[in-house]
Amino acid sequence: MSKKLALFVAICGLSLPLAAQDASQGLKITTLPDVLSFKERIPLINDMVKDRLDNLLPTLMQEAELDMWLVINREYGEDRLFYTLVPQPTFAARRTSILVFSKQPDGRVDRFNVSRYPIGDLYPTVWQGGSSEQQWHRLAEVIAERDPKRIGINMSADWALADGLSVGLHNQLVKSLPNKYQQRLVSAEDLVIRWLETRSEKELQVYPTAVSLARGVIAEAFSNKVITPKVTTTDDVAWYLRERFEALQLRPWFQPYVNVQRQGDKADKDAAVLGQANQVILPGDVLHTDVGICYLNLCTDTQEMAYVLKHQETDVPQGLKQALKLGNRWQDILTNNFKTGLTGNQILANTIKQSEAENIISSTYTHPLGFVGHAPGPTIGMWDNQSPTPIQGDWILNPNTVYAIEGNIKRQVPEWDNQWVQIKLEQDALFDGKNVRYLAGRQTTWHLIR
């Protein structure tokens, strides 16, 4: 079966396993998966969107105790959530698009658009056109016909992606409704967060491909294909990453970053970040990169480490090997503390306590992944705050959610006269409700550059 066909089989609902992994889940990516063309991506993306709307949304609306959900958008001023709900290719909400999700007595959720235009086959329109005033009047009629007790709208004081309803549209909505229904408007915050953080089975079948692409391009960049010691700069490598992703028609969601740690540099144990950018890469350097891409509507966030061999060296110094091993141990401590129902703050506190008991100097700043790179869900530490994070850190861990297992450890390296080195790691993993599985393995050995 071809790689492209395997993706289509996965979307059709056949069971395909995640990448084969050993007990440590260490995995090297040596070849890139095929990348589908934009045209080929459309049926996969749309099948995943429809599956989520049919099978996930009813459960989440029930959980959030909402009878109706309104997602209201102006052309070019769309709610960011809009693009997770509509089929592709959809480039904008034409004029004003009002998506309505109405829960039925049997648990199903009817969906339609109160707009001049339908949106693909997923959102038939229930309005035949007219003035803006008539459009809002039709929305009021639709609501009265269904008489929902709780109507969710996307307004939130604390979560950016749950705050997509503009002030102007909110004012127009309230103005258009009788007082009875104005009183039934509530924040859809909980529904939005759960919609964005929860991954479907079909999404999990293709997510490893996106992560493999990110890790595979990093492996290319951290090789002699790209790096010539004493010639190549860290910026050269960063731009190779960016341009390689663009050539593959993969969208980076931030500019790749590459930095160097070097024997003899001042390395303060208490510094939050060790390493310098804008450097010519030299033999003996430790390299680090941070990369994020999105593919098939799913975003990745990855950090890996490389070592540039000195003349006559054939392997990484033992002290650096032990440092990476310690970084993997910190990852295990963190992921072993993933328990359904714990808050991000609780997981952080448990991780810090156990790391300190094992004399590991670590910093944890792990976050959810999904339709965006910094997705809503439980924040597990911040790089500049290892104490509880209000609101976002108080969100609980739920099954079928994906995380960038992100953080660092510091360790002295004997071969570098006991200089402190920081191992900065980030790998993407699924929490299935019981266990954490890396979507495309994790780095357990150094990238080597000769």
C-alpha positions in Angstrom: 0.0 0.0 0.0 1.4 3.4 -0.9 1.8 6.1 1.8 -0.8 8.2 0.2 -3.3 5.4 0.0 -2.6 4.5 3.6 -3.7 8.0 4.6 -7.0 7.5 2.7 -7.5 4.1 4.2 -7.0 5.6 7.7 -9.7 8.3 7.0 -12.1 5.6 5.9 -12.0 4.2 9.4 -9.7 1.2 9.1 -7.4 0.8 12.1 -3.8 1.7 11.5 -1.3 1.8 14.4 0.8 4.7 15.4 4.5 4.5 14.4 6.2 1.4 15.8 8.1 2.4 19.0 10.4 0.6 21.4 9.8 0.7 25.2 11.4 4.2 25.4 9.4 5.4 22.4 12.7 6.5 20.8 12.5 6.8 17.1 14.6 8.3 14.3 12.9 9.6 11.2 15.1 8.8 8.3 12.7 9.4 5.4 9.9 11.8 4.9 6.3 10.6 4.4 4.7 11.7 1.2 3.0 15.0 1.3 -0.5 15.2 -0.2 -1.2 18.0 -2.7 -3.7 20.7 -1.7 -6.3 19.0 -3.9 -5.6 15.6 -2.3 -5.9 17.0 1.2 -9.5 18.3 0.7 -11.4 14.9 1.0 -9.4 13.9 4.1 -9.9 17.2 5.8 -13.6 17.4 5.0 -14.2 13.8 6.1 -12.5 14.6 9.5 -14.6 17.8 9.9 -17.9 16.0 9.1 -16.9 13.2 11.5 -16.3 15.6 14.3 -19.5 17.5 13.7 -21.6 14.2 13.5 -19.9 12.3 16.3 -18.0 14.6 18.6 -20.1 17.8 18.8 -23.3 16.2 20.2 -21.4 14.8 23.1 -19.6 18.1 23.8 -22.8 20.1 23.6 -24.4 17.7 26.1 -21.4 18.0 28.3 -21.5 21.8 28.2 -25.3 21.8 28.8 -26.0 23.9 25.7 -29.1 23.6 23.6 -27.9 25.9 20.8 -24.5 27.2 19.7 -24.1 30.3 17.5 -20.8 31.0 15.6 -21.3 34.4 13.9 -18.7 35.7 11.5 -18.1 38.6 9.1 -16.1 38.2 5.9 -12.4 38.7 6.8 -13.2 39.2 10.4 -14.0 35.6 11.1 -14.1 33.9 14.5 -10.9 31.9 14.5 -13.0 28.9 15.4 -14.9 29.2 12.1 -12.2 27.5 10.1 -12.3 24.3 12.3 -16.0 24.0 11.6 -16.3 24.4 7.8 -15.3 22.3 4.8 -12.4 23.2 2.6 -11.7 25.1 0.5 -13.3 27.9 2.5 -11.3 31.1 2.4 -13.7 33.4 4.2 -17.2 33.8 5.7 -19.0 35.4 2.8 -20.7 38.6 3.9 -22.1 37.6 7.3 -22.3 33.9 8.0 -24.2 32.7 11.1 -23.6 29.0 11.9 -26.3 27.5 14.1 -26.0 24.2 16.0 -29.2 23.1 17.5 -29.4 20.1 19.8 -32.4 17.8 19.2 -34.3 15.6 21.8 -32.6 12.5 20.5 -29.1 14.0 21.1 -28.4 14.8 17.4 -27.2 18.3 16.5 -28.8 20.0 13.5 -26.5 22.5 11.8 -27.3 25.1 9.2 -26.3 28.6 8.1 -28.4 31.7 8.4 -26.8 33.4 5.4 -27.3 34.1 1.7 -25.0 31.2 0.8 -24.8 27.6 2.0 -21.3 26.4 3.1 -20.6 23.2 1.1 -22.8 20.3 1.9 -22.4 20.7 5.7 -24.4 23.9 6.2 -27.5 24.4 4.1 -28.9 27.9 4.3 -32.3 28.7 5.9 -32.5 32.2 4.6 -33.0 33.1 1.0 -31.5 36.6 1.1 -32.5 40.1 1.6 -31.3 43.0 3.8 -29.0 42.7 6.8 -32.0 43.5 9.0 -34.0 40.6 7.4 -31.1 38.2 8.0 -31.0 39.0 11.8 -34.8 38.8 11.9 -34.6 35.3 10.3 -32.1 34.3 13.0 -34.5 35.4 15.7 -37.2 33.3 14.0 -35.0 30.2 13.9 -34.2 30.6 17.6 -37.9 31.1 18.5 -38.9 28.0 16.5 -36.5 25.8 18.5 -36.9 27.6 21.9 -33.5 26.7 23.3 -33.0 27.2 27.1 -29.2 27.9 26.9 -27.7 29.5 23.8 -23.9 29.5 23.7 -22.0 32.4 22.1 -18.2 32.7 21.8 -17.4 35.2 24.5 -14.7 34.7 27.1 -12.6 36.8 29.5 -9.8 34.3 29.7 -9.5 32.1 26.6 -8.6 33.9 23.3 -10.0 31.2 21.1 -13.3 31.2 22.9 -13.7 34.9 22.5 -14.3 35.1 18.8 -17.6 37.0 18.7 -16.9 40.7 18.0 -18.5 43.4 20.0 -20.3 44.7 17.0 -21.9 41.3 16.1 -22.7 40.7 19.8 -24.6 44.0 20.0 -26.4 43.2 16.8 -27.4 39.8 18.1 -28.8 41.2 21.3 -30.6 43.9 19.5 -32.3 41.3 17.3 -33.6 39.1 20.0 -36.5 39.5 22.3 -35.6 39.9 26.0 -36.6 36.3 26.6 -33.8 35.0 24.5 -31.3 37.7 25.4 -31.5 36.3 28.9 -30.6 32.8 27.6 -27.3 33.8 26.0 -24.4 32.2 27.9 -20.7 31.8 27.2 -19.8 28.8 25.1 -16.3 28.8 26.6 -16.3 25.2 27.9 -17.7 23.9 24.6 -15.1 25.8 22.6 -12.2 24.5 24.6 -13.4 20.9 24.5 -14.0 21.2 20.8 -10.5 22.5 20.1 -8.6 20.2 22.5 -10.3 16.9 21.6 -8.9 14.7 18.9 -11.0 12.3 16.9 -9.9 8.8 16.0 -9.6 9.8 12.3 -7.4 12.8 13.2 -5.2 10.5 15.3 -4.7 8.3 12.3 -3.0 11.1 10.3 -1.5 13.2 13.1 1.7 11.0 13.2 2.3 11.9 9.6 2.4 15.6 10.4 4.8 15.1 13.3 7.0 12.8 11.2 7.3 15.5 8.6 8.4 18.0 11.2 10.9 15.6 12.7 12.1 14.4 9.3 13.0 18.0 8.1 14.8 18.6 11.3 16.9 15.5 10.7 17.7 16.9 7.2 18.7 20.3 8.6 20.8 18.7 11.4 23.0 16.9 8.9 25.9 17.5 6.5 23.4 18.0 3.8 22.8 21.4 5.2 25.6 22.2 7.7 29.3 22.7 6.8 31.1 23.4 10.1 33.0 26.8 10.1 30.8 28.0 7.2 27.1 27.5 7.9 25.4 29.8 10.4 22.5 29.1 12.7 20.4 31.5 10.6 21.2 29.5 7.5 19.8 26.4 9.1 16.7 28.2 10.4 16.0 29.5 6.9 16.6 26.0 5.4 13.9 24.7 7.7 11.5 27.4 6.7 12.1 27.1 3.0 12.0 23.3 3.0 8.6 23.3 4.7 7.4 25.9 2.2 8.7 23.8 -0.7 6.7 20.8 0.7 3.6 23.1 0.9 3.6 22.8 4.7 2.7 25.9 6.7 5.0 26.9 9.5 3.1 28.6 12.3 6.3 30.4 13.5 9.7 31.1 12.2 12.1 28.2 13.0 14.8 29.0 15.5 18.4 27.6 15.8 20.9 28.3 18.5 24.3 27.1 19.8 25.8 26.1 23.1 29.6 26.0 23.0 32.4 24.8 25.3 33.9 27.9 27.0 30.8 30.0 26.8 29.5 31.6 30.0 26.7 29.2 31.2 24.9 30.3 34.3 23.1 27.4 36.0 20.3 29.8 37.0 19.7 31.3 33.5 16.3 30.5 32.0 17.8 29.9 28.6 21.3 28.8 27.5 22.5 29.2 24.0 23.1 31.9 21.3 21.7 32.5 17.9 23.4 34.3 14.9 26.5 32.1 15.2 28.8 30.4 12.7 28.5 26.7 13.5 31.8 25.2 14.8 33.1 21.7 15.6 32.1 20.7 19.1 28.9 22.8 19.1 25.6 21.7 20.6 22.7 22.8 18.4 19.1 23.2 19.2 16.1 24.0 17.0 12.4 24.8 17.6 10.0 24.1 14.7 6.2 24.2 14.2 4.2 23.3 11.2 0.5 22.5 10.4 -0.7 19.8 8.0 -4.2 18.5 7.4 -5.4 21.1 9.9 -3.2 19.6 12.7 -0.3 21.5 14.2 3.0 20.3 15.6 5.7 21.8 17.9 9.1 20.1 18.0 12.5 20.8 19.6 15.6 18.6 19.0 19.3 18.6 19.7 22.4 18.0 17.6 26.2 17.7 18.1 28.9 18.8 15.7 31.8 16.3 15.9 35.3 17.6 16.5 38.2 16.5 14.3 38.9 12.8 15.1 35.7 12.4 17.2 33.4 9.6 16.1 30.7 10.0 18.7 29.1 12.4 21.1 30.9 13.0 24.4 29.6 10.7 27.1 28.6 13.7 29.3 26.3 14.9 26.6 24.8 11.5 26.1 24.0 11.4 29.8 22.5 14.8 29.6 20.1 13.7 26.8 19.2 10.6 28.8 18.4 12.8 31.8 16.2 14.9 29.5 14.3 11.7 28.5 14.0 10.8 32.2 12.4 14.2 32.8 9.9 13.6 30.0 9.0 10.2 31.6 8.4 11.9 35.0 6.1 14.4 33.4 4.1 12.0 31.2 3.8 9.5 34.1 2.0 12.2 36.0 -0.6 12.6 33.3 -3.9 11.4 35.0 -7.4 12.1 33.8 -9.0 14.8 35.9 -5.8 16.3 37.3 -5.3 20.0 36.5 -2.3 21.3 34.6 -1.1 22.9 37.8 -1.3 19.7 39.7 0.6 17.8 37.0 3.3 20.6 37.1 3.6 20.4 40.9 3.9 16.6 40.9 6.5 16.8 38.1 8.6 19.4 40.0 8.4 17.4 43.2 9.5 14.1 41.6 12.3 15.8 39.5 13.7 17.5 42.6 13.6 14.2 44.5 15.8 12.8 41.7 18.1 15.8 41.7 17.0 16.8 38.2 17.2 20.5 37.4 14.3 20.9 35.1 11.8 23.4 33.8 8.4 22.3 32.4 6.3 24.3 30.0 4.1 21.8 28.2 1.0 22.9 26.3 -1.9 21.4 24.2 -1.7 21.0 20.4 -4.4 20.8 17.8 -5.8 23.2 15.2 -3.3 25.7 16.5 0.2 25.3 18.0 -0.6 26.8 21.4 -4.1 25.3 21.7 -6.5 25.7 24.6 -6.5 23.1 27.4 -4.4 22.5 30.5 -1.3 24.6 30.7 1.5 22.6 32.4 3.9 25.3 33.4 5.3 28.3 31.6 9.0 28.8 30.7 9.0 32.0 32.8 6.7 30.7 35.5 7.1 27.3 37.3 4.3 28.2 39.7 0.6 27.7 39.2 -0.9 29.4 36.1 -4.4 30.8 36.9 -7.3 29.7 34.7 -5.4 27.9 32.0 -3.4 25.8 34.5 -6.7 25.0 36.4 -8.2 23.2 33.3 -8.3 19.5 33.8 -6.6 16.8 31.7 -9.0 15.0 29.4 -8.6 11.9 27.3 -7.9 12.0 23.5 -5.9 15.2 23.8 -2.5 16.0 22.3 0.4 17.8 23.9 3.8 19.3 23.1 5.9 17.7 25.8 8.1 20.7 26.2 10.7 21.7 28.7 14.4 21.4 29.5 17.0 20.0 31.9 20.4 21.4 32.9 23.4 19.2 33.6 27.2 19.7 34.0 29.3 18.0 31.3 32.6 16.6 32.5 34.2 16.9 29.1 33.4 20.6 29.1 35.1 21.3 32.4 31.8 20.8 34.1 30.2 23.6 32.2 26.4 23.6 32.4 24.5 22.5 29.3 20.8 22.8 28.7 18.9 20.0 26.9 15.8 21.6 25.4 13.3 19.0 24.2 9.8 19.1 22.7 7.9 16.1 21.3 4.3 15.7 20.4 2.3 13.1 22.2 -1.3 11.7 22.7 -2.8 11.2 26.1 -5.4 8.5 25.5 -6.9 8.6 29.0 -4.4 6.1 30.5 -1.1 6.4 28.7 1.0 8.9 26.8 2.2 7.8 23.4 4.5 9.9 21.2 2.9 10.4 17.9 6.1 9.9 15.9 8.5 8.7 18.6 10.9 11.0 20.4 14.5 11.9 20.3 16.6 9.6 22.4 19.9 9.9 20.5 21.8 12.9 19.2 21.7 14.1 15.6 25.4 14.0 14.5 27.1 16.4 12.1 30.6 15.6 10.9 
